[in-house]
Amino acid sequence: MPLKKPGPIIALILSIVLLIGSGVSMASHRKDTVIMAFEGPMDSLDVYMTSLRQAIIFAYHVFDRLVTRNLQTFRPEPFLAESWKIINDTTWEFKLKKGVKFHNGDPFTAESVKFSIERVIKPEQKSPQRTNWTWVDHIEVVDDHTVRFHSKAPYPLVLERLTQGYLYSPRYVKEKGDAYIAEHPMGTGPYKFVSWTKGERIVLKANEDYWGKVPAIKNLIIRIIPESATRVAELLAGGVDLIRNVEPDQIPVIEASPNARISATKILRLAFLQMDGDGRAGPTPFQNIDVRRALNYAIDREAIVKQILRGYGVPVYTPVTPLHFGYDPTIENPYSYNPQKAKELLAKAGYKDGIDVDYYIYGDRQVNEAIVGYLKKVGIRAHIKSYIENPSVMTKLRRAGKIKDIGSFTWGSYSIFDADAILYDWFHSTASNTYNTDPQMDKWLDEARSTLDAQKRKELYGKLIRFILDKAYWFPIYERYAINGVNSELNYETESDEIVRIYNASWK
C-alpha cells in the first residue's frame, strides 16, 4: 500500500520546521518545568477507577508502590517494601520502609497497604481494575511496618501486580470520600498534586520531602491535546516538551527539527481487533466463525507495519507479545493474508454480497484507515465510529458491552510482563472487556493463575492461545513501539514498560 501524501496540517507543521530551522527554540527554556502532552483527557485521578494509560503515567508521579521494576532486567525489585519472603504457597510477607509520609503528613504504614488493596477488591467500589486483585483473600497487618498478603490460591504474579499497587492514605480517603480524591489525589510519590482543569491540564510540583531522590524537574504540567498534528506543532514551537504516540507520518517532521527528536522503543502494548463473537452488544455477523476467519485473512499486517508504521512495530500473530511471559514462538500464523479466501468464507457464511459493520477506534488513525480499506476489498464494509478525541468514552462503552461488531484496541497489560495481564482481562467470562467467552478458556485461565509451576503455566497459555486463534476471536496486528517526541534539550529516553518518568528527567 502506498503511503499517503502529507495533508494540510502536516504541511503546516513542515512550514513551522522551516521557520525555526536556525536551531533557536520558539519558546524560552523552562529549566524548572516540563510540559507533557496527553492525547486524551482522564476520567478520574483515582488510578484504581480507570484503566487509561495516561492515568497510570500520572499515578507513577503522585503515588508509590511496594515494588518497582528494574528497567534493565525487567524484574521486580524493592521500593516501599524493603524486603519480602514467602511464608507458604499462599502467604507473602513484606517489610516496609520506615519514615515515609504522605503529602499531607500522614504516615505510611502497613494499614495503608491493607486499605488500598482491599478497597479496590470490594465489588461496590466498581473498580475496572478489580480483576487484577481478586487473587487476594485478605491482607494482614502484622505490625506498623510488616504486612502479609494472603491469596486464595498459589498466585504466581504477586510481585508483578504489586508494581501497579498504588498506595493511599486511609485517613485521607475516609475523610474526603471517593468523589473528592478522584479530583484531588494524594500519595507518597515524587510529585504533589496542585490542580486539575478537566479536559485541559494537570499541574504537579516536586515533593521536596520525598523519601527518595527529589526530582530535578520542579514543576510538571500535563496538557490535554487530542489532535496529533497539534501536539507535534506545539512540540516544535516549544509549547510542550514531550508528546506520546507520535503518528508515523509525523516522525520525519520531528526528525527534521533542530528543537525536537524522536525517542522510541519496543513495548508490551499489543494492537488488535476484537470481534464480538458472543453477540454481547447485540446480533452480529461475527457470531459466525467463518466471518471472523474471513476478517483474519483480509488484512495484510506485514504491509501495515512496513508501509504505514515505517518499521516502528513488529507483526504479531498471537494475543500476546514476545515480551510477555507465556509467549510461544513456535505458534505459527494460521491466517496469512489471503483476500480471496476471505471472500470465499464470507460467501460460505451467507454474505456473498458483503456486510456492513460498525468499527470503533480510539487511536492509531492511519492504521485503522488502512484496515478499513483492506476490509472493503473483501466485502466487509466497516463504518468507523471514532473516539480518538475522547478515548475514555469508548473505554466505558467497551466495559458496558456496547462495542458492536468490531473494536480496534491496544493494550499495555498495565506494564505487567505476563500473559495473565492481557488474556485474563480480555477472555475470562468475569472480565468487563470480554466479548468472547468459553468455559474451557475460563478453566485454563484460572489454572494458570493458581499455580507457581512456570512450565505448567506456559503449557496452559499455549493451549489457550491456540484455542483463541482457532476460533478467530481476535485479529492481532502488531507489537507497538512507544514513539515519543522530546525537546532536544531534555534528558529523557523512552522505556519498554511504557511509563513516562519525568522524575528521572533533567534539562541539559
Phi, psi and omega per residue, in radians:
M1 nan 2.253 -3.136
P2 -1.255 2.618 3.077
L3 -1.268 2.572 3.090
K4 -1.313 2.621 3.043
K5 -1.268 2.651 3.118
P6 -1.017 2.359 3.097
G7 -1.366 -3.100 -3.093
P8 -1.119 -0.583 -3.140
I9 -1.200 -0.731 3.104
I10 -1.120 -0.669 3.107
A11 -1.076 -0.663 3.100
L12 -1.120 -0.725 3.106
I13 -1.080 -0.719 3.116
L14 -1.051 -0.631 3.112
S15 -1.177 -0.589 3.075
I16 -1.123 -0.715 3.105
V17 -0.994 -0.749 -3.131
L18 -1.142 -0.651 -3.133
L19 -1.134 -0.591 -3.077
I20 -1.843 0.297 -3.054
G21 -1.083 -0.263 -3.125
S22 -1.226 -0.243 3.135
G23 1.720 0.017 3.115
V24 -1.670 2.155 -3.109
S25 -1.135 2.567 3.114
M26 -1.401 -0.051 3.062
A27 -2.352 2.497 3.133
S28 -1.204 2.572 -3.135
H29 -1.167 2.400 3.065
R30 -1.834 1.572 -2.977
K31 -1.186 -0.241 3.121
D32 -1.885 0.103 -2.997
T33 -2.429 2.481 2.928
V34 -2.137 2.352 3.056
I35 -1.922 2.066 -3.118
M36 -1.938 2.430 3.131
A37 -1.788 2.309 2.958
F38 -1.797 2.559 -3.062
E39 -1.432 -0.180 3.131
G40 -2.713 2.766 -3.140
P41 -1.268 2.785 3.053
M42 -1.734 2.507 -3.129
D43 -1.504 -0.266 -3.139
S44 -2.834 2.565 3.031
L45 -1.706 0.061 2.951
D46 -1.514 1.797 -2.928
V47 -1.066 -0.440 3.127
Y48 -1.350 -0.133 -3.118
M49 -1.846 0.348 3.105
T50 -2.685 2.801 3.040
S51 -2.126 0.183 -3.120
L52 -1.180 2.446 3.120
R53 -1.063 -0.632 3.119
Q54 -1.007 -0.681 -3.115
A55 -1.189 -0.645 3.111
I56 -1.139 -0.760 3.108
I57 -1.086 -0.779 3.082
F58 -1.009 -0.800 -3.068
A59 -1.077 -0.619 3.132
Y60 -1.075 -0.380 -3.128
H61 -1.556 -0.491 -3.070
V62 -1.771 -0.532 -3.075
F63 -2.017 2.713 2.983
D64 -1.922 2.964 -3.140
R65 -2.296 2.855 3.111
L66 -1.161 -0.616 -3.013
V67 -2.240 2.497 3.052
T68 -2.119 3.092 -3.099
R69 -1.985 2.289 3.009
N70 -1.264 2.081 -3.005
L71 -1.389 -0.058 3.025
Q72 -1.661 -0.750 -3.110
T73 -1.688 -0.290 -3.044
F74 1.191 0.140 -3.134
R75 -1.527 2.560 3.052
P76 -1.160 2.532 3.097
E77 -2.535 2.884 -3.045
P78 -1.032 2.584 3.045
F79 -2.449 -1.753 3.011
L80 -1.295 -0.336 2.942
A81 -1.601 2.064 -3.120
E82 -1.335 -0.498 3.141
S83 -2.822 2.915 3.079
W84 -2.662 2.823 3.054
K85 -2.606 2.669 3.115
I86 -1.619 2.024 3.129
I87 -1.323 -0.792 3.028
N88 -2.742 -3.039 -3.033
D89 -1.053 -0.366 -3.090
T90 -2.119 0.249 -3.110
T91 -2.394 2.151 3.075
W92 -2.071 2.314 3.123
E93 -1.923 2.337 -3.123
F94 -2.120 2.318 3.018
K95 -1.677 2.204 -2.995
L96 -1.713 2.629 3.096
K97 -1.150 2.406 -3.133
K98 -1.650 2.695 3.049
G99 1.451 0.073 3.139
V100 -1.445 2.392 -3.129
K101 -2.188 2.583 2.984
F102 -1.250 2.901 -3.058
H103 -1.065 -0.431 3.123
N104 -1.625 0.084 3.119
G105 1.700 -0.158 3.088
D106 -1.086 2.451 3.128
P107 -1.320 2.490 3.006
F108 -1.479 2.166 -3.114
T109 -2.428 3.130 3.086
A110 -1.048 -0.536 3.115
E111 -1.121 -0.549 3.089
S112 -1.102 -0.697 3.136
V113 -1.173 -0.870 -3.122
K114 -1.009 -0.828 -3.097
F115 -1.122 -0.800 -3.038
S116 -1.086 -0.802 -3.072
I117 -1.364 -0.733 -3.128
E118 -1.186 -0.461 3.077
R119 -1.096 -0.762 -3.068
V120 -1.259 -0.400 -3.116
I121 -1.338 -0.482 -3.059
K122 -1.054 2.175 -3.129
P123 -0.973 -0.631 -3.103
E124 -1.189 -0.297 3.086
Q125 -1.233 -0.462 3.110
K126 0.969 0.744 3.113
S127 -1.344 2.304 3.069
P128 -1.185 -0.169 3.111
Q129 -1.739 0.144 -3.046
R130 -0.992 -0.707 -3.090
T131 -1.135 -0.310 3.070
N132 -1.250 -0.282 -2.991
W133 -2.194 0.067 -3.095
T134 -1.220 -0.147 3.032
W135 -1.204 -0.338 -3.118
V136 -1.358 2.197 3.025
D137 -1.470 -0.935 3.040
H138 -2.847 2.902 3.131
I139 -2.093 2.278 -3.057
E140 -1.883 2.208 3.031
V141 -1.537 1.952 3.133
V142 -1.431 -0.836 2.995
D143 -2.722 -3.055 -3.052
D144 -0.988 -0.477 -3.049
H145 -2.222 0.436 3.055
T146 -2.424 2.244 -3.114
V147 -2.382 2.543 3.120
R148 -2.116 2.286 3.019
F149 -1.668 2.157 3.074
H150 -1.884 2.069 -3.132
S151 -1.685 2.761 -3.128
K152 -1.218 -0.482 3.121
A153 -2.661 2.949 3.046
P154 -0.939 2.268 -3.045
Y155 -2.231 2.049 -3.002
P156 -1.387 -0.171 -3.021
L157 -1.883 0.377 -3.059
V158 -0.928 -0.964 -3.084
L159 -1.169 -0.679 3.106
E160 -1.028 -0.832 -3.115
R161 -1.120 -0.616 -3.093
L162 -1.248 -0.235 3.006
T163 -1.212 -0.254 3.106
Q164 -2.061 0.336 -3.139
G165 -1.639 1.622 -3.058
Y166 -1.386 2.442 -2.950
L167 -1.927 2.232 -3.057
Y168 -1.955 2.773 3.026
S169 -1.463 2.076 3.138
P170 -1.003 -0.764 -3.100
R171 -1.093 -0.752 -3.110
Y172 -1.096 -0.807 -3.119
V173 -1.147 -0.765 -3.101
K174 -1.156 -0.685 -3.114
E175 -1.297 -0.698 -3.028
K176 -1.572 -0.582 -3.131
G177 1.578 2.798 -3.043
D178 -1.068 -0.750 -3.090
A179 -1.082 -0.652 -3.120
Y180 -1.255 -0.791 -3.075
I181 -1.252 -0.341 3.057
A182 -1.165 -0.323 3.131
E183 -2.032 -0.202 -3.114
H184 -2.398 1.241 -3.089
P185 -1.199 2.641 -3.120
M186 -2.647 2.072 -3.116
G187 -2.296 -2.659 3.104
T188 -1.971 0.139 -2.923
G189 -1.292 -3.095 -3.042
P190 -1.240 -0.271 3.087
Y191 -2.196 2.590 3.062
K192 -1.799 2.498 3.082
F193 -1.265 2.370 3.090
V194 -1.961 -0.950 -3.094
S195 -2.799 2.783 3.094
W196 -2.410 2.030 2.976
T197 -1.768 1.814 -2.966
K198 -0.960 2.325 3.121
G199 1.348 -0.026 -3.083
E200 -2.201 -1.019 -3.067
R201 -2.818 2.758 3.021
I202 -2.208 2.412 -3.131
V203 -2.066 2.253 3.088
L204 -2.200 2.689 3.030
K205 -2.273 2.660 -3.079
A206 -1.084 2.465 3.057
N207 -1.482 1.719 -3.068
E208 -1.191 -0.258 3.116
D209 -1.791 0.318 -3.082
Y210 -1.063 2.452 -3.111
W211 -1.191 -0.429 3.118
G212 -1.755 -2.640 3.142
K213 -1.297 2.169 3.124
V214 -1.227 2.317 -3.087
P215 -1.023 2.488 3.046
A216 -1.256 -0.547 3.084
I217 -1.488 1.990 -2.995
K218 -1.436 -0.431 -3.128
N219 -2.296 2.322 3.090
L220 -2.145 2.113 3.097
I221 -1.997 2.235 3.102
I222 -1.895 2.021 3.101
R223 -1.758 2.540 3.095
I224 -1.742 1.996 -3.111
I225 -2.310 1.642 -3.025
P226 -1.132 -0.654 -3.044
E227 -1.390 2.147 -3.039
S228 -1.098 -0.719 -3.137
A229 -1.132 -0.614 3.096
T230 -1.156 -0.670 3.095
R231 -1.069 -0.751 3.133
V232 -1.112 -0.792 3.128
A233 -1.033 -0.718 3.121
E234 -1.139 -0.691 3.105
L235 -1.088 -0.820 -3.102
L236 -1.152 -0.574 -3.125
A237 -1.477 -0.128 -3.133
G238 1.540 0.146 3.124
G239 -1.303 -0.442 3.002
V240 -2.377 2.805 -3.067
D241 -1.924 -0.270 -3.128
L242 -2.670 2.281 3.061
I243 -2.237 2.586 -3.134
R244 -1.810 2.847 2.985
N245 0.921 0.927 3.074
V246 -1.121 2.290 3.096
E247 -1.163 2.479 -3.066
P248 -0.951 -0.676 -3.088
D249 -1.323 -0.092 3.102
Q250 -1.726 -0.116 -3.141
I251 -1.048 -0.822 3.133
P252 -1.063 -0.545 3.127
V253 -1.094 -0.788 -3.137
I254 -1.226 -0.703 -3.135
E255 -1.124 -0.445 3.140
A256 -1.426 -0.182 -3.084
S257 -1.546 2.415 3.043
P258 -1.350 -0.170 -3.041
N259 -1.786 -0.087 -3.088
A260 -2.581 2.864 -3.129
R261 -2.577 2.902 3.062
I262 -1.713 2.318 2.983
S263 -2.153 2.007 -3.021
A264 -2.388 2.617 3.055
T265 -2.755 2.742 3.107
K266 -1.221 2.434 -3.079
I267 -2.322 3.070 3.135
L268 -1.160 -0.455 -2.917
R269 -1.062 2.275 3.115
L270 -1.908 2.299 2.992
A271 -1.678 2.358 -3.064
F272 -2.754 2.828 2.972
L273 -1.850 2.318 3.064
Q274 -1.912 2.217 3.068
M275 -1.776 2.555 -3.092
D276 -1.460 1.382 -3.121
G277 -1.191 -0.401 3.137
D278 -1.505 -0.316 -2.975
G279 1.254 0.564 -3.095
R280 -1.076 -0.651 -3.118
A281 -1.603 0.146 -3.110
G282 2.139 2.928 -3.128
P283 -0.944 2.402 -3.086
T284 -2.634 2.585 3.074
P285 -1.034 -0.372 -3.066
F286 -1.363 0.020 2.948
Q287 -1.286 -0.234 3.102
N288 -1.622 2.145 -3.075
I289 -1.070 -0.561 -3.141
D290 -1.174 -0.588 3.097
V291 -1.207 -0.712 3.107
R292 -1.109 -0.729 3.125
R293 -1.174 -0.609 3.102
A294 -1.042 -0.766 3.110
L295 -1.054 -0.711 -3.125
N296 -1.112 -0.544 3.112
Y297 -1.435 -0.300 -2.936
A298 -1.426 -0.306 -2.938
I299 -2.015 2.350 3.122
D300 -1.714 1.583 -3.080
R301 -1.157 -0.597 -3.141
E302 -1.081 -0.724 3.116
A303 -1.158 -0.652 3.114
I304 -1.071 -0.807 -3.129
V305 -1.131 -0.729 -3.067
K306 -1.304 -0.819 -2.971
Q307 -1.590 -0.636 -3.088
I308 -1.659 -0.793 -3.133
L309 -1.442 -0.131 3.111
R310 0.999 0.572 3.111
G311 1.508 -0.061 3.122
Y312 -1.473 1.056 3.135
G313 3.050 2.856 3.133
V314 -2.252 2.135 3.108
P315 -0.972 2.367 -3.134
V316 -2.240 2.424 -3.046
Y317 -1.995 0.005 3.139
T318 -2.238 2.874 -3.105
P319 -1.377 0.257 2.969
V320 -2.348 2.769 -3.114
T321 -1.765 2.910 3.105
P322 -1.060 -0.294 3.116
L323 -1.455 -0.217 3.125
H324 -1.448 2.403 2.856
F325 -1.094 2.333 -3.100
G326 1.846 -0.185 3.057
Y327 -1.173 2.368 -3.116
D328 -2.083 1.838 -3.089
P329 -1.198 -0.209 -3.130
T330 -1.439 -0.208 3.141
I331 -1.350 2.067 -3.082
E332 -1.556 2.793 3.119
N333 -1.240 2.016 -3.118
P334 -1.451 -0.148 -3.058
Y335 -2.291 1.427 3.052
S336 -1.295 2.787 -3.091
Y337 -1.047 2.072 -3.078
N338 -2.706 1.421 -3.084
P339 -1.060 -0.559 3.106
Q340 -1.127 -0.732 3.084
K341 -1.085 -0.677 3.123
A342 -1.077 -0.766 3.127
K343 -1.104 -0.713 -3.138
E344 -1.107 -0.718 -3.135
L345 -1.188 -0.666 3.079
L346 -1.085 -0.756 3.120
A347 -1.111 -0.727 3.105
K348 -1.036 -0.620 -3.133
A349 -1.386 -0.041 3.115
G350 1.687 0.285 -3.097
Y351 -2.111 0.974 -3.110
K352 -1.055 -0.574 -3.128
D353 -1.614 0.150 3.105
G354 1.562 -3.140 -3.109
I355 -2.439 2.672 3.022
D356 -1.889 2.229 -3.082
V357 -2.401 2.769 3.032
D358 -1.496 2.588 -3.070
Y359 -2.432 1.844 -3.044
Y360 -1.607 2.327 3.103
I361 -2.352 2.665 2.991
Y362 -2.389 0.261 3.115
G363 -3.139 -2.979 3.104
D364 0.843 0.893 -3.030
R365 -0.934 -0.879 -3.057
Q366 -1.160 -0.680 3.114
V367 -1.109 -0.778 -3.098
N368 -1.199 -0.599 3.061
E369 -1.112 -0.680 3.097
A370 -1.145 -0.716 3.138
I371 -1.099 -0.738 3.102
V372 -1.025 -0.664 3.089
G373 -1.121 -0.759 3.093
Y374 -1.074 -0.774 -3.095
L375 -1.139 -0.674 -3.135
K376 -1.063 -0.624 -3.102
K377 -1.110 -0.472 -3.116
V378 -1.771 -0.040 3.090
G379 1.874 0.083 3.057
I380 -1.690 1.788 -3.083
R381 -1.566 1.732 -3.031
A382 -1.657 2.165 -3.107
H383 -1.808 1.991 -3.019
I384 -1.229 2.296 2.936
K385 -1.994 1.834 -2.980
S386 -1.662 2.303 3.039
Y387 -2.176 0.520 -3.079
I388 -1.065 -0.615 -3.102
E389 -1.424 -0.199 3.107
N390 -2.642 1.267 -3.052
P391 -1.093 -0.427 -3.121
S392 -1.120 -0.490 3.096
V393 -1.162 -0.757 3.120
M394 -1.156 -0.616 3.085
T395 -1.076 -0.735 3.110
K396 -1.134 -0.701 3.097
L397 -1.090 -0.725 3.138
R398 -1.052 -0.854 -3.115
R399 -1.135 -0.527 -3.127
A400 -1.445 -0.017 3.130
G401 1.340 0.591 -3.056
K402 -2.044 0.262 3.055
I403 -1.540 1.779 -3.034
K404 -1.477 2.369 3.034
D405 1.255 -1.485 -3.047
I406 -2.246 2.357 2.971
G407 -2.104 2.321 3.068
S408 -1.743 2.041 -3.018
F409 -2.272 2.852 2.859
T410 -2.268 2.661 -3.080
W411 -2.484 2.165 -3.111
G412 -1.697 0.113 3.045
S413 1.026 0.466 -3.113
Y414 0.962 0.413 -3.075
S415 1.080 0.531 3.054
I416 -1.748 2.084 -3.022
F417 -1.489 0.952 -3.083
D418 -2.592 2.467 -3.090
A419 -1.030 -0.488 3.125
D420 -0.977 -0.580 -3.031
A421 -1.296 -0.147 3.028
I422 -2.061 -0.766 -3.041
L423 -1.227 -0.717 -3.141
Y424 -1.151 -0.721 -3.079
D425 -1.198 -0.377 -3.027
W426 -2.053 -0.154 -3.098
F427 -2.301 -0.139 3.072
H428 -1.432 2.440 -3.029
S429 -1.113 -0.321 -3.139
T430 -1.555 -0.126 -3.055
A431 -1.526 2.477 -3.054
S432 -1.242 -0.326 -3.135
N433 -1.464 -0.119 -2.925
T434 -1.387 2.213 3.033
Y435 -2.144 0.117 3.117
N436 -2.474 1.904 -3.053
T437 -2.135 2.702 3.083
D438 -2.853 2.356 3.137
P439 -0.986 -0.574 3.138
Q440 -1.172 -0.674 3.091
M441 -1.131 -0.736 3.076
D442 -0.999 -0.755 -3.105
K443 -1.080 -0.832 -3.136
W444 -1.121 -0.747 -3.124
L445 -1.126 -0.744 3.133
D446 -1.148 -0.704 3.122
E447 -1.135 -0.723 -3.130
A448 -1.174 -0.418 3.136
R449 -1.482 -0.191 -2.985
S450 -2.164 0.439 3.045
T451 -2.362 2.524 3.085
L452 -1.622 0.034 -3.126
D453 -1.427 1.836 -3.057
A454 -1.077 -0.686 -3.119
Q455 -1.160 -0.712 3.105
K456 -1.113 -0.686 3.114
R457 -1.081 -0.759 3.115
K458 -1.045 -0.735 3.138
E459 -1.122 -0.721 3.138
L460 -1.135 -0.758 3.122
Y461 -1.161 -0.591 3.079
G462 -1.071 -0.769 3.099
K463 -1.096 -0.773 -3.112
L464 -1.109 -0.796 -3.113
I465 -1.089 -0.761 3.116
R466 -1.098 -0.639 3.112
F467 -1.130 -0.806 -3.137
I468 -1.068 -0.748 3.133
L469 -1.156 -0.721 3.135
D470 -1.092 -0.689 -3.138
K471 -1.413 -0.201 3.093
A472 1.010 0.710 3.134
Y473 -1.199 -0.575 -3.101
W474 -2.152 2.802 2.834
F475 -2.057 1.661 3.066
P476 -1.147 2.411 -3.067
I477 -1.928 -1.096 -3.104
Y478 -2.794 2.708 2.978
E479 -1.445 2.153 -3.009
R480 -1.394 2.740 2.850
Y481 -1.730 2.499 2.874
A482 -1.382 2.056 -3.124
I483 -2.008 1.785 -3.092
N484 -1.908 2.493 2.993
G485 -1.734 2.296 -2.979
V486 -2.310 2.429 2.994
N487 -0.947 2.307 -3.051
S488 -1.054 -0.397 -3.100
E489 -1.701 0.106 3.132
L490 -1.707 2.197 3.048
N491 -1.376 1.735 -3.130
Y492 -2.811 2.408 3.044
E493 -2.312 2.513 -3.102
T494 -1.192 2.450 -3.112
E495 -1.894 2.707 -3.054
S496 -1.270 -0.233 3.124
D497 -1.614 0.093 3.037
E498 1.168 0.379 3.038
I499 -1.774 2.171 3.033
V500 -1.509 2.107 -3.078
R501 -1.985 1.573 3.141
I502 -1.210 -0.420 3.129
Y503 -1.197 -0.231 3.038
N504 -1.723 -0.043 -3.075
A505 -1.596 2.903 3.078
S506 -2.762 2.820 3.048
W507 -1.533 2.534 3.093
K508 -1.203 nan nan
